[in-house]
């Protein structure tokens, strides 16, 4: 898509595998509402969270792909009809995290365009509203630091039993960590998620949309080879 050979492509997204590669390739990355596009036949990471994502050259193209592809699929247990959308109000309120919640990990070239985008949306008539980003950040952390790692193990356990050495080393390290989790840990994770969702809902009362950097900064291949986990975690921020 980035080379202009095709108009769009499909991917999968559990955390940021749609938006982050898109942003790093100057593309539009669309992660549809969970369940809006069928995941039947998709190799799972976390089945309860996985989405089929869209990579496109423009927002209009991405929206058209979603319009064509989305439909309720009774053969997919996680498929659901997308909630009805509402038109944005004339006086648009855009939520922005406080400065303390924004980290670009020392990359001024990544930070500058984000602040320029804030200036641009203000000039277009939107009102910027500072919100508490903590519940959103803590929810994202649950995916790798909480019991949802066990859902990855559930998806890959059978393959792992036969082909453990075929895993990329970092992926294997993450997935095998699920062996240290219990069912009680999973329930505690669900309870924490419910509390975070309630806190996030309170923040959504203050805004109509949320504006964030796609990713804090890009990383060179050499940096990822030296430390595969750290930079990828930061990209997911």
VEXDREN-2710 file (C-alpha; in Angstrom, 1 decimal):
% VEXDREN-2710
k/r/px/py/pz
1/UNK/0.0/0.0/0.0
2/UNK/2.8/2.4/0.9
3/UNK/4.5/1.7/-2.4
4/UNK/1.3/2.5/-4.3
5/UNK/1.0/-1.0/-5.7
6/UNK/-2.5/-1.6/-4.2
7/UNK/-5.2/0.7/-2.9
8/UNK/-5.6/-1.0/0.5
9/UNK/-4.8/-4.1/2.5
10/UNK/-6.2/-5.9/5.5
11/UNK/-4.3/-6.7/8.7
12/UNK/-5.1/-7.7/12.3
13/UNK/-5.0/-5.5/15.4
14/UNK/-5.0/-6.6/19.0
15/UNK/-3.2/-3.6/20.5
16/UNK/-1.6/-1.4/17.8
17/UNK/-0.8/-3.6/14.9
18/UNK/-3.0/-1.5/12.6
19/UNK/-2.3/2.1/13.5
20/UNK/1.4/1.8/14.3
21/UNK/2.7/0.2/11.0
22/UNK/0.3/2.5/9.2
23/UNK/1.7/5.6/10.8
24/UNK/5.3/4.5/10.2
25/UNK/4.5/4.1/6.5
26/UNK/2.5/7.4/6.0
27/UNK/-0.8/5.5/5.7
28/UNK/-4.2/5.6/7.2
29/UNK/-4.7/2.8/9.7
30/UNK/-8.3/2.0/10.6
31/UNK/-9.1/-0.3/13.6
32/UNK/-12.9/-0.8/13.3
33/UNK/-15.2/-1.3/16.3
34/UNK/-14.5/-4.7/17.8
35/UNK/-16.7/-7.3/16.1
36/UNK/-17.7/-5.1/13.2
37/UNK/-15.6/-7.1/10.7
38/UNK/-15.7/-10.9/11.0
39/UNK/-12.5/-12.5/12.4
40/UNK/-13.5/-15.9/11.1
41/UNK/-10.4/-17.5/9.7
42/UNK/-8.0/-15.0/11.2
43/UNK/-5.1/-16.6/13.2
44/UNK/-5.9/-15.4/16.7
45/UNK/-3.7/-13.5/19.2
46/UNK/-6.4/-12.6/21.7
47/UNK/-9.7/-13.8/20.3
48/UNK/-11.9/-11.6/22.5
49/UNK/-9.9/-8.4/21.4
50/UNK/-8.7/-9.1/17.9
51/UNK/-10.0/-6.9/15.0
52/UNK/-9.4/-7.0/11.3
53/UNK/-7.8/-3.7/10.5
54/UNK/-7.5/-1.7/7.2
55/UNK/-4.5/0.0/5.7
56/UNK/-5.3/2.6/3.1
57/UNK/-3.9/5.7/1.4
58/UNK/-6.8/8.0/2.5
59/UNK/-9.5/8.2/5.2
60/UNK/-12.2/7.9/2.5
61/UNK/-10.6/4.7/1.1
62/UNK/-10.4/3.2/4.6
63/UNK/-14.0/4.1/5.4
64/UNK/-15.2/2.6/2.1
65/UNK/-13.4/-0.7/2.8
66/UNK/-15.0/-0.9/6.2
67/UNK/-18.5/-0.1/4.6
68/UNK/-18.1/-3.0/2.1
69/UNK/-16.5/-5.5/4.6
70/UNK/-18.5/-5.0/7.7
71/UNK/-21.4/-7.3/8.4
72/UNK/-22.7/-9.5/11.2
73/UNK/-21.3/-13.0/10.9
74/UNK/-23.3/-15.6/12.8
75/UNK/-20.4/-18.1/12.3
76/UNK/-18.0/-15.8/14.3
77/UNK/-18.8/-15.9/18.0
78/UNK/-17.4/-12.4/18.5
79/UNK/-19.2/-10.7/15.6
80/UNK/-21.7/-8.0/16.5
81/UNK/-23.5/-5.2/14.8
82/UNK/-21.7/-1.9/15.0
83/UNK/-23.6/0.6/17.2
84/UNK/-25.3/3.4/15.4
85/UNK/-23.0/6.4/14.9
86/UNK/-23.9/10.0/15.8
87/UNK/-23.0/13.1/14.0
88/UNK/-20.3/15.3/15.7
89/UNK/-21.7/18.4/17.3
90/UNK/-20.9/21.8/15.7
91/UNK/-18.7/22.8/18.7
92/UNK/-16.4/19.7/18.7
93/UNK/-14.7/18.9/22.0
94/UNK/-11.4/17.1/21.5
95/UNK/-9.7/15.4/24.4
96/UNK/-6.0/15.7/24.8
97/UNK/-3.9/14.1/27.5
98/UNK/-2.1/16.4/30.0
99/UNK/1.6/17.1/29.1
100/UNK/2.8/14.7/31.8
101/UNK/1.0/11.9/30.1
102/UNK/2.6/12.5/26.7
103/UNK/6.1/11.0/26.2
104/UNK/8.0/11.0/22.9
105/UNK/11.1/9.4/24.4
106/UNK/13.4/12.3/23.5
107/UNK/12.3/12.5/19.8
108/UNK/11.6/16.2/19.1
109/UNK/10.8/15.5/15.5
110/UNK/8.0/13.2/16.6
111/UNK/6.7/15.6/19.2
112/UNK/6.6/18.8/17.0
113/UNK/4.0/17.5/14.5
114/UNK/1.6/16.5/17.3
115/UNK/1.6/20.0/18.8
116/UNK/1.2/21.4/15.2
117/UNK/-1.9/19.2/14.9
118/UNK/-3.4/20.7/18.1
119/UNK/-2.9/24.1/16.7
120/UNK/-4.6/23.1/13.4
121/UNK/-7.7/21.6/15.0
122/UNK/-8.1/24.6/17.2
123/UNK/-7.9/26.8/14.1
124/UNK/-10.6/24.7/12.6
125/UNK/-12.9/25.6/15.5
126/UNK/-12.5/22.6/17.9
127/UNK/-12.2/23.1/21.6
128/UNK/-9.3/21.2/23.3
129/UNK/-10.1/19.6/26.6
130/UNK/-7.5/18.2/28.9
131/UNK/-8.4/14.8/30.1
132/UNK/-7.0/12.2/32.6
133/UNK/-5.3/9.7/30.3
134/UNK/-4.4/7.3/33.2
135/UNK/-7.4/4.9/32.8
136/UNK/-6.6/4.5/29.1
137/UNK/-2.9/4.0/29.7
138/UNK/-3.5/1.5/32.5
139/UNK/-6.0/-0.5/30.3
140/UNK/-3.5/-0.8/27.5
141/UNK/-0.9/-2.1/30.0
142/UNK/-3.2/-4.9/31.0
143/UNK/-2.8/-6.5/27.6
144/UNK/0.9/-7.4/28.1
145/UNK/1.3/-7.0/31.9
146/UNK/-2.0/-8.5/32.9
147/UNK/-3.7/-11.9/32.6
148/UNK/-4.7/-11.4/28.9
149/UNK/-1.3/-12.9/28.1
150/UNK/-3.1/-16.2/29.0
151/UNK/-5.5/-15.6/26.1
152/UNK/-2.5/-15.6/23.7
153/UNK/-1.5/-18.9/25.3
154/UNK/-5.0/-20.3/24.8
155/UNK/-4.7/-19.4/21.1
156/UNK/-1.2/-20.8/20.6
157/UNK/-0.9/-23.6/23.1
158/UNK/-1.5/-26.5/20.7
159/UNK/1.0/-25.1/18.2
160/UNK/3.5/-24.5/21.0
161/UNK/3.3/-28.1/22.1
162/UNK/4.4/-29.3/18.7
163/UNK/6.6/-26.4/17.4
164/UNK/7.9/-24.4/20.4
165/UNK/11.2/-23.7/18.6
166/UNK/9.3/-22.2/15.6
167/UNK/8.3/-19.1/17.8
168/UNK/10.2/-15.9/17.4
169/UNK/12.2/-15.8/20.7
170/UNK/10.5/-12.6/22.1
171/UNK/7.0/-13.9/21.2
172/UNK/7.8/-17.2/22.9
173/UNK/9.0/-15.4/26.0
174/UNK/5.7/-13.4/26.2
175/UNK/3.4/-16.3/25.5
176/UNK/5.1/-18.8/27.9
177/UNK/4.7/-16.2/30.7
178/UNK/1.1/-17.2/30.8
179/UNK/2.1/-20.4/32.6
180/UNK/2.6/-18.3/35.7
181/UNK/-1.0/-17.0/35.7
182/UNK/-4.0/-18.6/37.4
183/UNK/-7.8/-18.4/36.8
184/UNK/-8.0/-16.1/39.9
185/UNK/-5.5/-13.8/38.2
186/UNK/-7.8/-13.7/35.2
187/UNK/-10.8/-12.7/37.3
188/UNK/-8.8/-10.0/39.1
189/UNK/-7.9/-8.7/35.6
190/UNK/-11.6/-8.5/34.6
191/UNK/-12.4/-6.6/37.8
192/UNK/-9.6/-4.1/37.2
193/UNK/-10.7/-3.7/33.5
194/UNK/-14.3/-3.0/34.6
195/UNK/-13.1/-0.3/37.1
196/UNK/-10.9/1.3/34.4
197/UNK/-13.8/1.3/31.9
198/UNK/-15.9/3.2/34.4
199/UNK/-13.1/5.8/34.9
200/UNK/-12.6/6.1/31.1
201/UNK/-16.4/6.6/30.6
202/UNK/-16.2/9.6/33.0
203/UNK/-13.5/11.1/30.8
204/UNK/-15.6/10.5/27.6
205/UNK/-18.3/12.7/29.1
206/UNK/-15.9/15.6/28.7
207/UNK/-15.2/15.0/25.0
208/UNK/-16.5/14.0/21.6
209/UNK/-13.2/12.6/20.2
210/UNK/-9.7/11.8/21.5
211/UNK/-6.6/13.1/19.8
212/UNK/-3.3/11.2/20.4
213/UNK/0.0/10.6/18.7
214/UNK/-0.1/7.5/16.5
215/UNK/3.0/6.3/18.2
216/UNK/5.6/8.2/20.3
217/UNK/8.5/7.8/17.9
218/UNK/9.9/5.5/15.2
219/UNK/12.7/3.1/15.9
220/UNK/15.6/1.9/13.6
221/UNK/15.8/-1.8/12.9
222/UNK/19.1/-1.9/14.8
223/UNK/17.4/-0.6/17.9
224/UNK/14.8/-3.3/17.7
225/UNK/17.4/-6.0/17.2
226/UNK/19.3/-4.8/20.3
227/UNK/16.1/-4.7/22.4
228/UNK/13.0/-6.2/20.7
229/UNK/10.7/-5.8/23.7
230/UNK/11.4/-2.2/24.9
231/UNK/10.9/-0.3/21.7
232/UNK/7.9/-2.3/20.7
233/UNK/6.3/-1.5/24.1
234/UNK/7.0/2.1/23.5
235/UNK/5.5/2.0/20.0
236/UNK/2.3/0.6/21.6
237/UNK/2.0/3.6/23.9
END
